[in-house]
Structures are given as C-alpha cells and as structure tokens.
Amino acid sequence: MDFVSDQLYNGHRFRALIVVDNFSRKCLAIQAGKSLKGSDMVGLMNRITEYSKCLPKRIKVDNGSESISKFLDKWAYQNKVELDFSRPGKPTDNPYIESFNGSFKDECLNANWFFSLEDAQEKFDIWREDYNSFRPHSSLGDMSPNEYIKKSKNSSDFLLSTST
C-alpha cells in the first residue's frame, strides 16, 4: 500500500492510494483523492476485503502519517492484520509497490491529462484492469496477475491470504 502524487490539468494536486497484492502482483485498487487520510485507507481496505471475501495477513506500509493513523491501526488490530512498516528512507523494503508505482507513473500518470478527480479515477480503473488482465509479469511465468490467480486457485499450493 502506497501513495503517488500528480496534478490535474489546472495544476491542482491530488494523490492516488495504491494497493497491490505481493503474491499475485494484482493491483487491488487505485483510489484518487484530493486529500487521502488513514480513514480513506480503512474505507478502501473494507471495500477490498468485502469484494474479495478475505483479509490480508499483513500489509506493507511506509511510515507516512496516513499509515500510522489510529484509524488504520484500529482496523488492523480488529481484523488481526499485521501492519509491516518499512524502515524510514528505505523504499527497497517494499520493492513490489515501488516497481508498480514506476510502471503506473510511466504508463498512466505521465501519459494522461486529468481534468477532474472523477476523470483520473476512470483512467486509473481502465489502466488497472488492463494491468491485471493483459500485462505479463516475468515473476509470474509471463502470466498476467489474473491468469496467475486463476491458475493458482486450481493448484494445491494456492495461498488464500493476501499480502498487500
């Protein structure tokens, strides 16, 4: 789970909250917002877990104010989810999200003009669907995240838990 920043066509800044599953490399969500807080992280995690019908065992986060918020800490405690904080100044502690962020910036943020937060969200959703459905990953045997999940569910070694 991490944040990236960008701006609308008129210069107004916004952020995107990104959740990626480390096991399957699937992007579970990208949420655009003007000011995203710990409560927004909790709301997004509730929507993800409600949709997927499973909770992560662990969430890798940085030490930003949103990640150390009482909202996220309480949610994690109530759901028995471990918050795994990266060391300050060490983005290499969470290489999957950092790699994802680079692709997202190059292929979506830098390739589009955003006219509103709604427009940004629409473009994020389209890009995320393409990323999950069609983009092969060498770490997944050149399968897309959705293909990998489908194959893994048919295998006895599939892990039901999600690590974001």
MARLUMPA-575594 format. One record per residue: x, y, z of N, C-alpha, C, CB in turn; residue in one letter. Coordinates in steps of 0.2 Angstrom, whole numbers, padded with zeros to 4 digits, always signed. Last residue first. Glycine has a CB too. Layout:
N
XYZXYZXYZXYZA
...
! end
This chain:
164
-0003-0037+0005-0003-0031+0001+0003-0026+0003-0009-0027+0002T
-0006-0053+0004-0001-0049+0007-0001-0042+0002+0006-0052+0008S
-0020-0064+0007-0017-0059+0003-0012-0055+0007-0022-0054+0000T
-0023-0081+0008-0022-0075+0011-0019-0070+0006-0018-0075+0017S
-0023-0093+0001-0029-0089+0001-0028-0082+0004-0034-0093+0005L
-0011-0099-0010-0012-0096-0003-0018-0092-0003-0006-0092-0001L
-0010-0114-0018-0013-0108-0018-0013-0105-0011-0019-0107-0022F
-0006-0127-0021-0001-0123-0017-0004-0116-0016+0006-0123-0020D
-0014-0134-0028-0015-0136-0021-0010-0131-0017-0013-0143-0020S
-0023-0125-0041-0017-0128-0039-0018-0129-0031-0010-0124-0040S
-0032-0116-0045-0033-0123-0047-0027-0128-0045-0034-0124-0055N
-0027-0105-0041-0033-0107-0037-0035-0114-0039-0039-0103-0039K
-0017-0102-0050-0015-0104-0043-0021-0107-0039-0013-0098-0039S
-0024-0099-0061-0020-0105-0061-0019-0107-0054-0013-0104-0065K
-0030-0087-0057-0034-0092-0059-0030-0099-0059-0037-0091-0066K
-0018-0079-0054-0023-0081-0049-0027-0087-0051-0027-0075-0047I
-0013-0079-0067-0009-0082-0061-0014-0084-0056-0003-0077-0059Y
-0022-0071-0073-0021-0078-0076-0017-0082-0070-0016-0078-0082E
-0021-0059-0066-0027-0063-0066-0026-0070-0068-0033-0059-0071N
-0008-0055-0069-0010-0057-0062-0016-0061-0062-0011-0050-0058P
-0002-0064-0084-0005-0058-0080-0007-0060-0073-0011-0055-0084S
+0014-0073-0085+0006-0073-0085+0004-0066-0082+0003-0079-0081M
+0027-0076-0085+0024-0072-0090+0017-0072-0091+0028-0075-0097D
+0029-0081-0072+0029-0085-0078+0026-0082-0084+0026-0092-0076G
+0029-0070-0064+0023-0074-0063+0023-0079-0069+0017-0070-0063L
+0040-0062-0066+0040-0066-0060+0034-0071-0059+0040-0061-0054S
+0036-0057-0078+0041-0062-0078+0041-0066-0072+0048-0059-0080S
+0019-0054-0082+0025-0052-0077+0030-0058-0078+0022-0051-0070H
+0009-0046-0095+0013-0052-0092+0018-0050-0087+0016-0056-0098P
-0006-0039-0094+0001-0037-0094+0004-0043-0091+0002-0031-0089R
-0020-0041-0094-0016-0042-0100-0009-0042-0099-0019-0038-0105F
-0026-0039-0081-0029-0044-0086-0024-0046-0092-0035-0041-0089S
-0020-0029-0074-0022-0035-0071-0023-0041-0076-0027-0034-0066N
-0019-0018-0084-0013-0021-0080-0014-0028-0077-0011-0016-0074Y
-0032-0016-0087-0028-0018-0092-0021-0022-0089-0025-0013-0096D
-0037-0012-0074-0040-0018-0077-0035-0021-0083-0047-0016-0080E
-0029+0000-0073-0028-0006-0068-0031-0012-0071-0032-0004-0061R
-0034+0008-0083-0027+0006-0083-0026+0000-0079-0022+0012-0081W
-0047+0010-0079-0046+0007-0085-0039+0004-0086-0047+0012-0091I
-0045+0016-0066-0048+0010-0067-0047+0006-0073-0056+0011-0066D
-0038+0028-0070-0035+0023-0066-0038+0016-0067-0035+0026-0059F
-0049+0034-0078-0042+0032-0081-0038+0027-0077-0038+0038-0083K
-0058+0036-0067-0060+0032-0073-0053+0030-0077-0064+0037-0078E
-0050+0045-0059-0052+0038-0056-0054+0034-0062-0058+0039-0052Q
-0048+0056-0067-0042+0052-0065-0044+0045-0063-0039+0056-0059A
-0062+0060-0068-0058+0058-0074-0052+0054-0072-0056+0065-0078D
-0063+0063-0054-0068+0058-0057-0064+0056-0064-0075+0061-0059E
-0055+0074-0053-0053+0068-0049-0057+0062-0052-0055+0069-0042L
-0052+0081-0069-0055+0081-0063-0053+0074-0059-0063+0081-0064S
-0043+0079-0080-0047+0085-0080-0051+0086-0073-0052+0085-0085F
-0027+0074-0083-0033+0073-0079-0037+0080-0078-0031+0070-0072F
-0019+0067-0097-0021+0073-0093-0027+0072-0089-0022+0079-0099W
-0007+0054-0097-0013+0057-0097-0014+0064-0094-0018+0052-0093N
+0006+0048-0095+0003+0048-0102-0004+0051-0103+0002+0040-0104A
+0010+0049-0082+0013+0053-0087+0010+0053-0094+0020+0051-0087N
+0000+0040-0076+0001+0047-0074+0004+0051-0079+0004+0047-0068L
+0003+0028-0085-0004+0031-0084-0003+0038-0082-0007+0027-0078C
+0016+0024-0087+0011+0022-0092+0004+0025-0091+0010+0015-0091E
+0024+0030-0076+0026+0030-0084+0020+0029-0088+0031+0025-0085D
+0017+0027-0065+0018+0034-0066+0020+0034-0074+0024+0036-0062K
+0016+0013-0066+0010+0017-0065+0011+0024-0067+0006+0017-0058F
+0029+0009-0065+0025+0007-0071+0019+0012-0071+0023+0000-0071S
+0032+0014-0052+0036+0016-0058+0032+0015-0064+0042+0013-0058G
+0023+0007-0044+0022+0014-0044+0026+0017-0050+0025+0017-0038N
+0028-0006-0045+0022-0005-0048+0021+0003-0049+0016-0007-0043F
+0040-0004-0038+0040-0006-0045+0034-0005-0049+0042-0014-0046S
+0035-0002-0026+0039+0003-0029+0040+0002-0036+0046+0003-0026E
+0028-0013-0023+0024-0007-0024+0028-0002-0027+0021-0005-0017I
+0039-0022-0022+0034-0023-0027+0030-0017-0028+0029-0029-0024Y
+0048-0018-0012+0050-0017-0019+0044-0018-0024+0055-0022-0021P
+0050-0012+0002+0043-0014-0002+0044-0013-0009+0037-0009+0001N
+0062-0008+0005+0059-0013+0009+0052-0015+0006+0057-0010+0016D
+0066+0001-0003+0068-0005-0005+0065-0011-0001+0075-0006-0006T
+0064+0013+0003+0059+0011-0001+0060+0004-0004+0058+0015-0007P
+0069+0019+0017+0071+0013+0013+0065+0010+0009+0073+0007+0019K
+0065+0030+0025+0070+0031+0020+0072+0025+0016+0076+0034+0023G
+0062+0019+0039+0061+0026+0036+0067+0027+0031+0062+0031+0041P
+0057+0003+0034+0061+0007+0038+0061+0014+0035+0068+0004+0038R
+0039-0001+0034+0046-0001+0031+0050+0004+0035+0046+0001+0023S
+0029-0011+0044+0031-0004+0042+0038-0005+0039+0031+0001+0048F
+0015-0020+0043+0023-0021+0042+0026-0015+0040+0024-0027+0037D
+0002-0024+0052+0005-0019+0049+0013-0019+0049+0003-0012+0051L
-0007-0039+0052-0001-0036+0054+0001-0030+0050+0005-0041+0054E
-0024-0041+0057-0019-0039+0051-0013-0036+0054-0023-0035+0046V
-0035-0043+0065-0029-0047+0066-0025-0047+0059-0032-0054+0067K
-0045-0033+0064-0045-0038+0059-0040-0043+0059-0046-0035+0052N
-0042-0025+0075-0049-0028+0075-0049-0034+0070-0054-0023+0073Q
-0029-0020+0070-0030-0024+0076-0037-0028+0076-0030-0019+0082Y
-0033-0013+0058-0028-0019+0058-0029-0023+0064-0021-0017+0057A
-0041-0003+0063-0044-0008+0059-0039-0014+0058-0044-0005+0052W
-0032+0004+0072-0038+0000+0075-0041-0005+0070-0043+0006+0076K
-0023+0008+0062-0020+0004+0067-0026+0000+0070-0017+0008+0073D
-0031+0017+0054-0028+0010+0051-0026+0006+0056-0022+0012+0046L
-0034+0026+0064-0039+0023+0060-0037+0016+0057-0042+0027+0055F
-0022+0032+0069-0026+0027+0073-0032+0023+0070-0030+0032+0079K
-0009+0031+0057-0015+0034+0059-0019+0029+0064-0020+0036+0054S
+0002+0028+0049+0002+0027+0057-0004+0030+0060+0009+0030+0059I
-0002+0030+0036-0001+0023+0038+0000+0022+0046+0006+0021+0035S
-0003+0044+0036-0009+0040+0035-0008+0033+0037-0010+0040+0027E
+0010+0048+0038+0005+0050+0043-0001+0046+0042+0004+0057+0043S
+0022+0035+0033+0018+0041+0032+0013+0042+0037+0015+0042+0025G
+0030+0024+0033+0029+0027+0040+0026+0034+0039+0036+0028+0043N
+0022+0012+0022+0028+0016+0024+0026+0019+0031+0030+0021+0019D
+0017-0006+0023+0016+0001+0023+0022+0005+0024+0010+0004+0027V
+0010-0021+0020+0017-0017+0020+0015-0010+0019+0022-0020+0015K
+0000-0031+0029+0000-0025+0024+0007-0022+0025-0006-0021+0026I
-0005-0048+0031+0000-0042+0033-0001-0037+0027+0007-0045+0033R
-0015-0055+0028-0012-0057+0034-0008-0051+0036-0008-0063+0034K
-0031-0048+0022-0024-0050+0021-0021-0052+0028-0020-0043+0019P
-0046-0057+0020-0042-0052+0023-0035-0053+0022-0043-0051+0031L
-0059-0060+0008-0053-0062+0013-0050-0056+0015-0049-0067+0009C
-0068-0056-0001-0070-0061+0004-0065-0064+0008-0074-0066+0001K
-0067-0046-0010-0063-0052-0011-0065-0058-0006-0056-0051-0010S
-0076-0036-0006-0076-0039-0013-0073-0046-0013-0073-0034-0017Y
-0072-0034+0007-0079-0036+0006-0079-0039-0001-0083-0030+0007E
-0058-0030+0005-0060-0036+0009-0067-0039+0008-0058-0036+0016T
-0061-0018-0002-0057-0023-0005-0058-0030-0002-0049-0022-0004I
-0068-0010+0007-0071-0012+0001-0067-0018-0003-0071-0006-0004R
-0058-0010+0018-0065-0013+0019-0068-0015+0012-0070-0008+0023N
-0048-0003+0011-0047-0009+0013-0054-0013+0015-0043-0010+0020M
-0055+0010+0010-0053+0006+0004-0052-0001+0006-0047+0009+0001L
-0057+0013+0023-0063+0013+0019-0061+0008+0013-0065+0019+0017G
-0043+0014+0027-0048+0009+0030-0054+0008+0026-0050+0012+0037V
-0039+0025+0019-0036+0019+0019-0040+0013+0021-0029+0019+0022M
-0047+0035+0024-0048+0033+0017-0045+0026+0016-0045+0038+0013D
-0042+0036+0037-0049+0034+0036-0050+0032+0029-0054+0039+0039S
-0029+0042+0034-0030+0035+0037-0037+0032+0036-0028+0035+0044G
-0032+0051+0019-0030+0050+0026-0031+0043+0028-0035+0055+0030K
-0030+0061+0005-0032+0055+0007-0029+0054+0014-0029+0049+0002L
-0036+0074-0004-0033+0073+0002-0035+0066+0005-0034+0079+0007S
-0041+0071-0017-0038+0077-0016-0033+0077-0009-0043+0083-0015K
-0039+0055-0024-0042+0059-0019-0038+0065-0019-0043+0056-0013G
-0041+0038-0031-0039+0045-0032-0042+0050-0027-0041+0048-0039A
-0036+0023-0029-0041+0027-0027-0038+0034-0027-0043+0026-0020Q
-0034+0007-0035-0031+0014-0035-0036+0019-0034-0027+0015-0042I
-0033-0010-0030-0036-0004-0030-0031+0002-0031-0040-0003-0024A
-0025-0022-0033-0032-0022-0030-0036-0016-0030-0031-0025-0023L
-0015-0028-0044-0017-0021-0042-0024-0022-0039-0016-0015-0047C
-0006-0042-0042-0013-0039-0044-0013-0033-0041-0019-0044-0043K
+0004-0050-0038+0006-0044-0042+0000-0040-0044+0011-0045-0047R
+0002-0061-0030+0000-0061-0037+0001-0055-0041-0008-0062-0037S
+0008-0057-0018+0008-0064-0020+0007-0064-0028+0003-0068-0017F
+0006-0043-0016+0013-0045-0017+0013-0052-0020+0017-0045-0011N
-0006-0033-0022-0005-0040-0019+0002-0042-0021-0011-0045-0021D
-0007-0016-0019-0005-0021-0024-0004-0028-0019+0001-0019-0027V
-0015-0001-0019-0015-0007-0015-0013-0013-0020-0021-0009-0011V
-0013+0017-0018-0012+0011-0022-0012+0005-0017-0006+0011-0027I
-0020+0032-0019-0019+0027-0015-0019+0020-0018-0024+0027-0008L
-0015+0047-0026-0018+0041-0028-0015+0036-0022-0016+0038-0035A
-0019+0065-0025-0015+0059-0023-0019+0053-0026-0013+0058-0016R
-0016+0081-0033-0020+0076-0030-0016+0070-0029-0026+0074-0035F
-0016+0099-0036-0013+0092-0034-0018+0087-0031-0007+0094-0028R
-0020+0109-0049-0022+0106-0043-0019+0099-0041-0030+0106-0042H
-0017+0112-0062-0012+0112-0058-0013+0110-0051-0009+0119-0057G
-0026+0109-0072-0026+0116-0069-0021+0117-0064-0033+0118-0067N
-0026+0095-0074-0024+0100-0079-0023+0107-0077-0029+0100-0085Y
-0020+0089-0058-0025+0090-0063-0022+0095-0068-0031+0092-0060L
-0005+0080-0053-0009+0086-0053-0014+0085-0059-0005+0092-0054Q
+0001+0068-0041+0001+0070-0048-0004+0077-0047-0002+0065-0053D
+0008+0055-0031+0005+0061-0032+0005+0064-0039+0008+0067-0027S
+0005+0039-0023+0008+0043-0028+0005+0050-0028+0009+0039-0034V
+0006+0028-0009+0003+0034-0012+0008+0037-0017+0002+0039-0007F
+0003+0011-0005+0007+0017-0005+0003+0022-0009+0014+0015-0009D
+0004-0006+0000+0000+0000+0000+0005+0006+0000-0005+0000+0006M
! end
